[in-house]
């Protein structure tokens, strides 16, 4: 009876050490960032219809604390954009856009047209090159001839460039 107990104890000790080594190895890999999903992000920018994000980038060197460039394509009718904001960054100053309508305080965008927008981030945003940025996009727009506001929402995730 005593010999069977010793064999069982040796069996448990051997597998116990193997499990301990596996846990230490997994812990070391996690410590060095092997399982960090932020290293795998390739970038994504999506907004609801009628707009599509054709191209985008996030730069630490725009303005004082960085900014976001969005190229929006209108996939629907003629619209007027009144506001574009990105959480964790700021609001686009539409008055700097070349097609800005000062009287209506909007930027018209015709069906199937592309327009570029730049959102300069608020002070103390501190976009750092190589970090991953994630923010929610909100576009407030109206159909031409309407006084009702519509909202198109989306998300942007990308690595910050220099």
Buried (B, 14 or more C-beta within 10 A) or exposed (E): EEEEEEEEEEEEEEEEEEEEEEEEEEEEEEEEEEEEEEEEEEEEBEBEEBBBBEEBBBBBEBBEBBBBBBBBBBEEEEBBBBBBBBEBBBBBBBEEBEEBEEEEEBBBBEEEEEBEBBBBBBEEBEBEEEEBBBBEBBBBBBBEEEEEEBEBEBBBBBBBBE
